Structure formats: structure tokens, C-alpha cells
């Protein structure tokens, strides 16, 4: 099981939380996605044999948010 933390800019409400968590949960291999709105962080537990770091970043960005390195 892999674990990633992403810093995500642009999230400001519960709608944002649901959009980001939903986008990540829709990817095969993502076991858990949890947004901390105040910290602007997303904690993801995933199976690296099923989903890539790039695919998870793209899923977040497709919702209109910026993943900050």
C-alpha cells in the first residue's frame, strides 16, 4: 500500500472536498482519499500497482484545483 500527501490550492468548501475525494475514489487502486480543507492537503492511500502518482494528480487537476509541488 502506498501513501501520498498532496498540497492542493483552490479548495474552499465542502463541495471542493467532495469533488476531490470523489475524483480520487473513482480511480482503480485508490483505497482512501481524505481532504484536510484547513491545511489544503489530501491524504491518499493507494495500490501503486493499479494507479500512478501522475493519474492521481491529473484527477485532482481535472476538478479545477492545483496540485502544488
N, CA, C and O atoms as a Maestro MAE file, in Angstrom:
{
 s_m_m2io_version
 :::
 2.0.0
}

f_m_ct {
 s_m_title
 :::
 protein
 m_atom[276] {
  # First column is atom index #
  i_m_mmod_type
  r_m_x_coord
  r_m_y_coord
  r_m_z_coord
  i_m_residue_number
  s_m_chain_name
  s_m_pdb_residue_name
  s_m_pdb_atom_name
  i_m_atomic_number
  :::
  1 25 0.848 -1.178 0.000 1 A "UNK " " N  " 7
  2 3 0.000 0.000 0.000 1 A "UNK " " CA " 6
  3 2 0.890 1.236 0.000 1 A "UNK " " C  " 6
  4 15 1.804 1.355 0.816 1 A "UNK " " O  " 8
  5 25 0.618 2.144 -0.910 2 A "UNK " " N  " 7
  6 3 1.343 3.409 -0.958 2 A "UNK " " CA " 6
  7 2 0.544 4.505 -0.287 2 A "UNK " " C  " 6
  8 15 -0.678 4.418 -0.161 2 A "UNK " " O  " 8
  9 25 1.250 5.538 0.143 3 A "UNK " " N  " 7
  10 3 0.615 6.699 0.773 3 A "UNK " " CA " 6
  11 2 1.212 7.952 0.157 3 A "UNK " " C  " 6
  12 15 2.430 8.064 0.020 3 A "UNK " " O  " 8
  13 25 0.352 8.898 -0.217 4 A "UNK " " N  " 7
  14 3 0.789 10.178 -0.765 4 A "UNK " " CA " 6
  15 2 0.045 11.291 -0.054 4 A "UNK " " C  " 6
  16 15 -1.104 11.130 0.357 4 A "UNK " " O  " 8
  17 25 0.716 12.414 0.082 5 A "UNK " " N  " 7
  18 3 0.094 13.649 0.578 5 A "UNK " " CA " 6
  19 2 0.282 14.691 -0.509 5 A "UNK " " C  " 6
  20 15 1.399 14.918 -0.972 5 A "UNK " " O  " 8
  21 25 -0.801 15.321 -0.912 6 A "UNK " " N  " 7
  22 3 -0.735 16.377 -1.914 6 A "UNK " " CA " 6
  23 2 -1.151 17.697 -1.287 6 A "UNK " " C  " 6
  24 15 -2.099 17.753 -0.503 6 A "UNK " " O  " 8
  25 25 -0.437 18.759 -1.638 7 A "UNK " " N  " 7
  26 3 -0.847 20.119 -1.277 7 A "UNK " " CA " 6
  27 2 -1.682 20.608 -2.447 7 A "UNK " " C  " 6
  28 15 -1.204 20.654 -3.580 7 A "UNK " " O  " 8
  29 25 -2.939 20.977 -2.174 8 A "UNK " " N  " 7
  30 3 -3.871 21.352 -3.236 8 A "UNK " " CA " 6
  31 2 -4.396 22.759 -2.974 8 A "UNK " " C  " 6
  32 15 -4.973 23.030 -1.921 8 A "UNK " " O  " 8
  33 25 -4.191 23.647 -3.934 9 A "UNK " " N  " 7
  34 3 -4.693 25.017 -3.844 9 A "UNK " " CA " 6
  35 2 -6.038 25.126 -4.559 9 A "UNK " " C  " 6
  36 15 -6.286 24.448 -5.557 9 A "UNK " " O  " 8
  37 25 -6.899 25.993 -4.027 10 A "UNK " " N  " 7
  38 3 -8.177 26.279 -4.674 10 A "UNK " " CA " 6
  39 2 -9.383 25.668 -3.983 10 A "UNK " " C  " 6
  40 15 -10.519 25.982 -4.339 10 A "UNK " " O  " 8
  41 25 -9.161 24.806 -3.005 11 A "UNK " " N  " 7
  42 3 -10.286 24.207 -2.281 11 A "UNK " " CA " 6
  43 2 -10.733 25.167 -1.185 11 A "UNK " " C  " 6
  44 15 -9.912 25.695 -0.434 11 A "UNK " " O  " 8
  45 25 -12.061 25.390 -1.102 12 A "UNK " " N  " 7
  46 3 -12.538 26.351 -0.099 12 A "UNK " " CA " 6
  47 2 -13.814 25.925 0.623 12 A "UNK " " C  " 6
  48 15 -14.243 26.603 1.557 12 A "UNK " " O  " 8
  49 25 -14.429 24.815 0.209 13 A "UNK " " N  " 7
  50 3 -15.717 24.447 0.811 13 A "UNK " " CA " 6
  51 2 -15.927 22.932 0.742 13 A "UNK " " C  " 6
  52 15 -15.097 22.202 0.201 13 A "UNK " " O  " 8
  53 25 -17.039 22.482 1.293 14 A "UNK " " N  " 7
  54 3 -17.343 21.051 1.285 14 A "UNK " " CA " 6
  55 2 -17.577 20.518 -0.132 14 A "UNK " " C  " 6
  56 15 -17.316 19.346 -0.404 14 A "UNK " " O  " 8
  57 25 -18.062 21.362 -1.023 15 A "UNK " " N  " 7
  58 3 -18.217 20.940 -2.419 15 A "UNK " " CA " 6
  59 2 -16.846 20.582 -2.996 15 A "UNK " " C  " 6
  60 15 -16.708 19.587 -3.708 15 A "UNK " " O  " 8
  61 25 -15.846 21.388 -2.688 16 A "UNK " " N  " 7
  62 3 -14.483 21.118 -3.147 16 A "UNK " " CA " 6
  63 2 -13.982 19.785 -2.591 16 A "UNK " " C  " 6
  64 15 -13.388 18.984 -3.312 16 A "UNK " " O  " 8
  65 25 -14.229 19.560 -1.310 17 A "UNK " " N  " 7
  66 3 -13.816 18.318 -0.661 17 A "UNK " " CA " 6
  67 2 -14.440 17.133 -1.375 17 A "UNK " " C  " 6
  68 15 -13.743 16.172 -1.701 17 A "UNK " " O  " 8
  69 25 -15.732 17.186 -1.622 18 A "UNK " " N  " 7
  70 3 -16.428 16.077 -2.285 18 A "UNK " " CA " 6
  71 2 -15.918 15.867 -3.708 18 A "UNK " " C  " 6
  72 15 -15.794 14.729 -4.160 18 A "UNK " " O  " 8
  73 25 -15.622 16.955 -4.412 19 A "UNK " " N  " 7
  74 3 -15.130 16.843 -5.788 19 A "UNK " " CA " 6
  75 2 -13.775 16.141 -5.829 19 A "UNK " " C  " 6
  76 15 -13.564 15.240 -6.640 19 A "UNK " " O  " 8
  77 25 -12.862 16.551 -4.959 20 A "UNK " " N  " 7
  78 3 -11.514 15.968 -4.952 20 A "UNK " " CA " 6
  79 2 -11.557 14.523 -4.471 20 A "UNK " " C  " 6
  80 15 -10.981 13.640 -5.106 20 A "UNK " " O  " 8
  81 25 -12.235 14.276 -3.352 21 A "UNK " " N  " 7
  82 3 -12.316 12.903 -2.846 21 A "UNK " " CA " 6
  83 2 -13.013 11.995 -3.849 21 A "UNK " " C  " 6
  84 15 -12.579 10.861 -4.055 21 A "UNK " " O  " 8
  85 25 -14.080 12.468 -4.473 22 A "UNK " " N  " 7
  86 3 -14.808 11.665 -5.457 22 A "UNK " " CA " 6
  87 2 -13.966 11.334 -6.675 22 A "UNK " " C  " 6
  88 15 -14.003 10.211 -7.179 22 A "UNK " " O  " 8
  89 25 -13.203 12.318 -7.150 23 A "UNK " " N  " 7
  90 3 -12.345 12.091 -8.319 23 A "UNK " " CA " 6
  91 2 -11.294 11.036 -8.013 23 A "UNK " " C  " 6
  92 15 -11.018 10.170 -8.844 23 A "UNK " " O  " 8
  93 25 -10.709 11.105 -6.825 24 A "UNK " " N  " 7
  94 3 -9.694 10.122 -6.456 24 A "UNK " " CA " 6
  95 2 -10.300 8.742 -6.228 24 A "UNK " " C  " 6
  96 15 -9.731 7.737 -6.654 24 A "UNK " " O  " 8
  97 25 -11.450 8.686 -5.557 25 A "UNK " " N  " 7
  98 3 -12.091 7.385 -5.319 25 A "UNK " " CA " 6
  99 2 -12.529 6.705 -6.613 25 A "UNK " " C  " 6
  100 15 -12.692 5.486 -6.646 25 A "UNK " " O  " 8
  101 25 -12.720 7.481 -7.677 26 A "UNK " " N  " 7
  102 3 -13.144 6.891 -8.950 26 A "UNK " " CA " 6
  103 2 -12.002 6.150 -9.652 26 A "UNK " " C  " 6
  104 15 -12.239 5.402 -10.600 26 A "UNK " " O  " 8
  105 25 -10.770 6.356 -9.190 27 A "UNK " " N  " 7
  106 3 -9.625 5.679 -9.791 27 A "UNK " " CA " 6
  107 2 -9.447 4.288 -9.191 27 A "UNK " " C  " 6
  108 15 -9.476 4.116 -7.973 27 A "UNK " " O  " 8
  109 25 -9.264 3.308 -10.058 28 A "UNK " " N  " 7
  110 3 -8.976 1.954 -9.579 28 A "UNK " " CA " 6
  111 2 -7.662 1.984 -8.811 28 A "UNK " " C  " 6
  112 15 -6.674 2.546 -9.284 28 A "UNK " " O  " 8
  113 25 -7.650 1.386 -7.642 29 A "UNK " " N  " 7
  114 3 -6.441 1.310 -6.842 29 A "UNK " " CA " 6
  115 2 -6.390 2.305 -5.697 29 A "UNK " " C  " 6
  116 15 -5.569 2.155 -4.793 29 A "UNK " " O  " 8
  117 25 -7.253 3.322 -5.713 30 A "UNK " " N  " 7
  118 3 -7.296 4.269 -4.593 30 A "UNK " " CA " 6
  119 2 -8.174 3.665 -3.504 30 A "UNK " " C  " 6
  120 15 -9.362 3.420 -3.711 30 A "UNK " " O  " 8
  121 25 -7.570 3.431 -2.340 31 A "UNK " " N  " 7
  122 3 -8.285 2.812 -1.218 31 A "UNK " " CA " 6
  123 2 -8.924 3.862 -0.318 31 A "UNK " " C  " 6
  124 15 -10.015 3.652 0.211 31 A "UNK " " O  " 8
  125 25 -8.238 5.000 -0.145 32 A "UNK " " N  " 7
  126 3 -8.732 6.060 0.745 32 A "UNK " " CA " 6
  127 2 -8.242 7.399 0.227 32 A "UNK " " C  " 6
  128 15 -7.093 7.530 -0.194 32 A "UNK " " O  " 8
  129 25 -9.120 8.391 0.259 33 A "UNK " " N  " 7
  130 3 -8.757 9.767 -0.085 33 A "UNK " " CA " 6
  131 2 -9.457 10.669 0.917 33 A "UNK " " C  " 6
  132 15 -10.683 10.654 1.026 33 A "UNK " " O  " 8
  133 25 -8.679 11.451 1.645 34 A "UNK " " N  " 7
  134 3 -9.228 12.289 2.702 34 A "UNK " " CA " 6
  135 2 -8.648 13.692 2.591 34 A "UNK " " C  " 6
  136 15 -7.432 13.878 2.635 34 A "UNK " " O  " 8
  137 25 -9.534 14.680 2.446 35 A "UNK " " N  " 7
  138 3 -9.123 16.079 2.338 35 A "UNK " " CA " 6
  139 2 -9.110 16.725 3.719 35 A "UNK " " C  " 6
  140 15 -10.038 16.548 4.507 35 A "UNK " " O  " 8
  141 25 -8.047 17.474 4.000 36 A "UNK " " N  " 7
  142 3 -7.994 18.368 5.160 36 A "UNK " " CA " 6
  143 2 -8.079 19.770 4.576 36 A "UNK " " C  " 6
  144 15 -7.082 20.321 4.109 36 A "UNK " " O  " 8
  145 25 -9.274 20.339 4.608 37 A "UNK " " N  " 7
  146 3 -9.538 21.613 3.952 37 A "UNK " " CA " 6
  147 2 -8.700 22.739 4.536 37 A "UNK " " C  " 6
  148 15 -8.162 23.559 3.791 37 A "UNK " " O  " 8
  149 25 -8.582 22.790 5.855 38 A "UNK " " N  " 7
  150 3 -7.838 23.869 6.503 38 A "UNK " " CA " 6
  151 2 -6.356 23.841 6.115 38 A "UNK " " C  " 6
  152 15 -5.746 24.890 5.905 38 A "UNK " " O  " 8
  153 25 -5.786 22.643 6.022 39 A "UNK " " N  " 7
  154 3 -4.360 22.505 5.694 39 A "UNK " " CA " 6
  155 2 -4.110 22.485 4.189 39 A "UNK " " C  " 6
  156 15 -2.961 22.525 3.748 39 A "UNK " " O  " 8
  157 25 -5.186 22.424 3.399 40 A "UNK " " N  " 7
  158 3 -5.087 22.320 1.935 40 A "UNK " " CA " 6
  159 2 -4.293 21.086 1.530 40 A "UNK " " C  " 6
  160 15 -3.470 21.130 0.616 40 A "UNK " " O  " 8
  161 25 -4.556 19.982 2.229 41 A "UNK " " N  " 7
  162 3 -3.841 18.731 1.982 41 A "UNK " " CA " 6
  163 2 -4.829 17.619 1.644 41 A "UNK " " C  " 6
  164 15 -5.973 17.615 2.099 41 A "UNK " " O  " 8
  165 25 -4.354 16.681 0.836 42 A "UNK " " N  " 7
  166 3 -5.129 15.481 0.519 42 A "UNK " " CA " 6
  167 2 -4.252 14.277 0.836 42 A "UNK " " C  " 6
  168 15 -3.147 14.145 0.309 42 A "UNK " " O  " 8
  169 25 -4.747 13.411 1.689 43 A "UNK " " N  " 7
  170 3 -4.055 12.178 2.072 43 A "UNK " " CA " 6
  171 2 -4.668 11.044 1.254 43 A "UNK " " C  " 6
  172 15 -5.881 10.839 1.277 43 A "UNK " " O  " 8
  173 25 -3.820 10.310 0.533 44 A "UNK " " N  " 7
  174 3 -4.309 9.227 -0.328 44 A "UNK " " CA " 6
  175 2 -3.567 7.936 0.007 44 A "UNK " " C  " 6
  176 15 -2.338 7.909 0.069 44 A "UNK " " O  " 8
  177 25 -4.338 6.863 0.223 45 A "UNK " " N  " 7
  178 3 -3.785 5.520 0.343 45 A "UNK " " CA " 6
  179 2 -4.180 4.778 -0.926 45 A "UNK " " C  " 6
  180 15 -5.345 4.786 -1.322 45 A "UNK " " O  " 8
  181 25 -3.195 4.131 -1.566 46 A "UNK " " N  " 7
  182 3 -3.451 3.552 -2.880 46 A "UNK " " CA " 6
  183 2 -2.568 2.339 -3.135 46 A "UNK " " C  " 6
  184 15 -1.590 2.103 -2.425 46 A "UNK " " O  " 8
  185 25 -2.926 1.586 -4.148 47 A "UNK " " N  " 7
  186 3 -2.141 0.438 -4.592 47 A "UNK " " CA " 6
  187 2 -1.301 0.893 -5.784 47 A "UNK " " C  " 6
  188 15 -1.847 1.134 -6.861 47 A "UNK " " O  " 8
  189 25 0.024 1.015 -5.612 48 A "UNK " " N  " 7
  190 3 0.865 1.517 -6.696 48 A "UNK " " CA " 6
  191 2 0.908 0.622 -7.935 48 A "UNK " " C  " 6
  192 15 1.365 1.052 -8.994 48 A "UNK " " O  " 8
  193 25 0.443 -0.601 -7.811 49 A "UNK " " N  " 7
  194 3 0.403 -1.474 -8.991 49 A "UNK " " CA " 6
  195 2 -0.832 -1.189 -9.847 49 A "UNK " " C  " 6
  196 15 -0.938 -1.683 -10.969 49 A "UNK " " O  " 8
  197 25 -1.769 -0.387 -9.317 50 A "UNK " " N  " 7
  198 3 -3.005 -0.100 -10.050 50 A "UNK " " CA " 6
  199 2 -3.158 1.356 -10.464 50 A "UNK " " C  " 6
  200 15 -3.861 1.647 -11.431 50 A "UNK " " O  " 8
  201 25 -2.511 2.279 -9.751 51 A "UNK " " N  " 7
  202 3 -2.694 3.698 -10.066 51 A "UNK " " CA " 6
  203 2 -1.372 4.434 -9.852 51 A "UNK " " C  " 6
  204 15 -0.619 4.121 -8.930 51 A "UNK " " O  " 8
  205 25 -1.099 5.416 -10.717 52 A "UNK " " N  " 7
  206 3 0.160 6.162 -10.634 52 A "UNK " " CA " 6
  207 2 -0.052 7.499 -9.936 52 A "UNK " " C  " 6
  208 15 -1.167 8.008 -9.826 52 A "UNK " " O  " 8
  209 25 1.064 8.041 -9.472 53 A "UNK " " N  " 7
  210 3 1.072 9.379 -8.884 53 A "UNK " " CA " 6
  211 2 0.522 10.394 -9.892 53 A "UNK " " C  " 6
  212 15 -0.281 11.257 -9.537 53 A "UNK " " O  " 8
  213 25 0.957 10.286 -11.141 54 A "UNK " " N  " 7
  214 3 0.514 11.213 -12.184 54 A "UNK " " CA " 6
  215 2 -1.000 11.134 -12.401 54 A "UNK " " C  " 6
  216 15 -1.649 12.166 -12.574 54 A "UNK " " O  " 8
  217 25 -1.565 9.937 -12.395 55 A "UNK " " N  " 7
  218 3 -3.012 9.779 -12.591 55 A "UNK " " CA " 6
  219 2 -3.792 10.440 -11.451 55 A "UNK " " C  " 6
  220 15 -4.846 11.034 -11.678 55 A "UNK " " O  " 8
  221 25 -3.265 10.334 -10.219 56 A "UNK " " N  " 7
  222 3 -3.953 10.950 -9.081 56 A "UNK " " CA " 6
  223 2 -3.884 12.475 -9.168 56 A "UNK " " C  " 6
  224 15 -4.873 13.159 -8.900 56 A "UNK " " O  " 8
  225 25 -2.718 13.008 -9.542 57 A "UNK " " N  " 7
  226 3 -2.588 14.458 -9.714 57 A "UNK " " CA " 6
  227 2 -3.543 14.959 -10.797 57 A "UNK " " C  " 6
  228 15 -4.213 15.977 -10.622 57 A "UNK " " O  " 8
  229 25 -3.599 14.237 -11.913 58 A "UNK " " N  " 7
  230 3 -4.482 14.633 -13.011 58 A "UNK " " CA " 6
  231 2 -5.946 14.610 -12.593 58 A "UNK " " C  " 6
  232 15 -6.716 15.484 -12.991 58 A "UNK " " O  " 8
  233 25 -6.337 13.620 -11.795 59 A "UNK " " N  " 7
  234 3 -7.729 13.537 -11.326 59 A "UNK " " CA " 6
  235 2 -8.087 14.770 -10.495 59 A "UNK " " C  " 6
  236 15 -9.192 15.300 -10.613 59 A "UNK " " O  " 8
  237 25 -7.156 15.225 -9.658 60 A "UNK " " N  " 7
  238 3 -7.388 16.423 -8.842 60 A "UNK " " CA " 6
  239 2 -7.458 17.660 -9.742 60 A "UNK " " C  " 6
  240 15 -8.360 18.487 -9.602 60 A "UNK " " O  " 8
  241 25 -6.510 17.778 -10.655 61 A "UNK " " N  " 7
  242 3 -6.447 18.947 -11.524 61 A "UNK " " CA " 6
  243 2 -7.638 19.033 -12.470 61 A "UNK " " C  " 6
  244 15 -8.071 20.131 -12.821 61 A "UNK " " O  " 8
  245 25 -8.172 17.887 -12.884 62 A "UNK " " N  " 7
  246 3 -9.350 17.883 -13.757 62 A "UNK " " CA " 6
  247 2 -10.576 18.458 -13.049 62 A "UNK " " C  " 6
  248 15 -11.534 18.865 -13.705 62 A "UNK " " O  " 8
  249 25 -10.553 18.493 -11.724 63 A "UNK " " N  " 7
  250 3 -11.650 19.090 -10.959 63 A "UNK " " CA " 6
  251 2 -11.478 20.604 -10.822 63 A "UNK " " C  " 6
  252 15 -12.345 21.280 -10.268 63 A "UNK " " O  " 8
  253 25 -10.369 21.132 -11.320 64 A "UNK " " N  " 7
  254 3 -10.146 22.571 -11.300 64 A "UNK " " CA " 6
  255 2 -9.252 23.073 -10.190 64 A "UNK " " C  " 6
  256 15 -9.227 24.272 -9.915 64 A "UNK " " O  " 8
  257 25 -8.512 22.177 -9.540 65 A "UNK " " N  " 7
  258 3 -7.634 22.554 -8.439 65 A "UNK " " CA " 6
  259 2 -6.180 22.357 -8.844 65 A "UNK " " C  " 6
  260 15 -5.886 21.602 -9.771 65 A "UNK " " O  " 8
  261 25 -5.278 23.031 -8.156 66 A "UNK " " N  " 7
  262 3 -3.857 22.970 -8.482 66 A "UNK " " CA " 6
  263 2 -3.106 22.136 -7.439 66 A "UNK " " C  " 6
  264 15 -3.185 22.397 -6.238 66 A "UNK " " O  " 8
  265 25 -2.376 21.128 -7.926 67 A "UNK " " N  " 7
  266 3 -1.507 20.349 -7.053 67 A "UNK " " CA " 6
  267 2 -0.170 21.080 -7.028 67 A "UNK " " C  " 6
  268 15 0.458 21.281 -8.067 67 A "UNK " " O  " 8
  269 25 0.257 21.475 -5.836 68 A "UNK " " N  " 7
  270 3 1.481 22.245 -5.649 68 A "UNK " " CA " 6
  271 2 2.586 21.306 -5.204 68 A "UNK " " C  " 6
  272 15 2.408 20.526 -4.268 68 A "UNK " " O  " 8
  273 25 3.718 21.380 -5.869 69 A "UNK " " N  " 7
  274 3 4.868 20.528 -5.512 69 A "UNK " " CA " 6
  275 2 5.601 21.121 -4.338 69 A "UNK " " C  " 6
  276 15 6.597 20.558 -3.883 69 A "UNK " " O  " 8
  :::
 }
 m_bond[275] {
  # First column is bond index #
  i_m_from
  i_m_to
  i_m_order
  :::
  1 1 2 1
  2 2 3 1
  3 3 4 2
  4 3 5 1
  5 5 6 1
  6 6 7 1
  7 7 8 2
  8 7 9 1
  9 9 10 1
  10 10 11 1
  11 11 12 2
  12 11 13 1
  13 13 14 1
  14 14 15 1
  15 15 16 2
  16 15 17 1
  17 17 18 1
  18 18 19 1
  19 19 20 2
  20 19 21 1
  21 21 22 1
  22 22 23 1
  23 23 24 2
  24 23 25 1
  25 25 26 1
  26 26 27 1
  27 27 28 2
  28 27 29 1
  29 29 30 1
  30 30 31 1
  31 31 32 2
  32 31 33 1
  33 33 34 1
  34 34 35 1
  35 35 36 2
  36 35 37 1
  37 37 38 1
  38 38 39 1
  39 39 40 2
  40 39 41 1
  41 41 42 1
  42 42 43 1
  43 43 44 2
  44 43 45 1
  45 45 46 1
  46 46 47 1
  47 47 48 2
  48 47 49 1
  49 49 50 1
  50 50 51 1
  51 51 52 2
  52 51 53 1
  53 53 54 1
  54 54 55 1
  55 55 56 2
  56 55 57 1
  57 57 58 1
  58 58 59 1
  59 59 60 2
  60 59 61 1
  61 61 62 1
  62 62 63 1
  63 63 64 2
  64 63 65 1
  65 65 66 1
  66 66 67 1
  67 67 68 2
  68 67 69 1
  69 69 70 1
  70 70 71 1
  71 71 72 2
  72 71 73 1
  73 73 74 1
  74 74 75 1
  75 75 76 2
  76 75 77 1
  77 77 78 1
  78 78 79 1
  79 79 80 2
  80 79 81 1
  81 81 82 1
  82 82 83 1
  83 83 84 2
  84 83 85 1
  85 85 86 1
  86 86 87 1
  87 87 88 2
  88 87 89 1
  89 89 90 1
  90 90 91 1
  91 91 92 2
  92 91 93 1
  93 93 94 1
  94 94 95 1
  95 95 96 2
  96 95 97 1
  97 97 98 1
  98 98 99 1
  99 99 100 2
  100 99 101 1
  101 101 102 1
  102 102 103 1
  103 103 104 2
  104 103 105 1
  105 105 106 1
  106 106 107 1
  107 107 108 2
  108 107 109 1
  109 109 110 1
  110 110 111 1
  111 111 112 2
  112 111 113 1
  113 113 114 1
  114 114 115 1
  115 115 116 2
  116 115 117 1
  117 117 118 1
  118 118 119 1
  119 119 120 2
  120 119 121 1
  121 121 122 1
  122 122 123 1
  123 123 124 2
  124 123 125 1
  125 125 126 1
  126 126 127 1
  127 127 128 2
  128 127 129 1
  129 129 130 1
  130 130 131 1
  131 131 132 2
  132 131 133 1
  133 133 134 1
  134 134 135 1
  135 135 136 2
  136 135 137 1
  137 137 138 1
  138 138 139 1
  139 139 140 2
  140 139 141 1
  141 141 142 1
  142 142 143 1
  143 143 144 2
  144 143 145 1
  145 145 146 1
  146 146 147 1
  147 147 148 2
  148 147 149 1
  149 149 150 1
  150 150 151 1
  151 151 152 2
  152 151 153 1
  153 153 154 1
  154 154 155 1
  155 155 156 2
  156 155 157 1
  157 157 158 1
  158 158 159 1
  159 159 160 2
  160 159 161 1
  161 161 162 1
  162 162 163 1
  163 163 164 2
  164 163 165 1
  165 165 166 1
  166 166 167 1
  167 167 168 2
  168 167 169 1
  169 169 170 1
  170 170 171 1
  171 171 172 2
  172 171 173 1
  173 173 174 1
  174 174 175 1
  175 175 176 2
  176 175 177 1
  177 177 178 1
  178 178 179 1
  179 179 180 2
  180 179 181 1
  181 181 182 1
  182 182 183 1
  183 183 184 2
  184 183 185 1
  185 185 186 1
  186 186 187 1
  187 187 188 2
  188 187 189 1
  189 189 190 1
  190 190 191 1
  191 191 192 2
  192 191 193 1
  193 193 194 1
  194 194 195 1
  195 195 196 2
  196 195 197 1
  197 197 198 1
  198 198 199 1
  199 199 200 2
  200 199 201 1
  201 201 202 1
  202 202 203 1
  203 203 204 2
  204 203 205 1
  205 205 206 1
  206 206 207 1
  207 207 208 2
  208 207 209 1
  209 209 210 1
  210 210 211 1
  211 211 212 2
  212 211 213 1
  213 213 214 1
  214 214 215 1
  215 215 216 2
  216 215 217 1
  217 217 218 1
  218 218 219 1
  219 219 220 2
  220 219 221 1
  221 221 222 1
  222 222 223 1
  223 223 224 2
  224 223 225 1
  225 225 226 1
  226 226 227 1
  227 227 228 2
  228 227 229 1
  229 229 230 1
  230 230 231 1
  231 231 232 2
  232 231 233 1
  233 233 234 1
  234 234 235 1
  235 235 236 2
  236 235 237 1
  237 237 238 1
  238 238 239 1
  239 239 240 2
  240 239 241 1
  241 241 242 1
  242 242 243 1
  243 243 244 2
  244 243 245 1
  245 245 246 1
  246 246 247 1
  247 247 248 2
  248 247 249 1
  249 249 250 1
  250 250 251 1
  251 251 252 2
  252 251 253 1
  253 253 254 1
  254 254 255 1
  255 255 256 2
  256 255 257 1
  257 257 258 1
  258 258 259 1
  259 259 260 2
  260 259 261 1
  261 261 262 1
  262 262 263 1
  263 263 264 2
  264 263 265 1
  265 265 266 1
  266 266 267 1
  267 267 268 2
  268 267 269 1
  269 269 270 1
  270 270 271 1
  271 271 272 2
  272 271 273 1
  273 273 274 1
  274 274 275 1
  275 275 276 2
  :::
 }
}
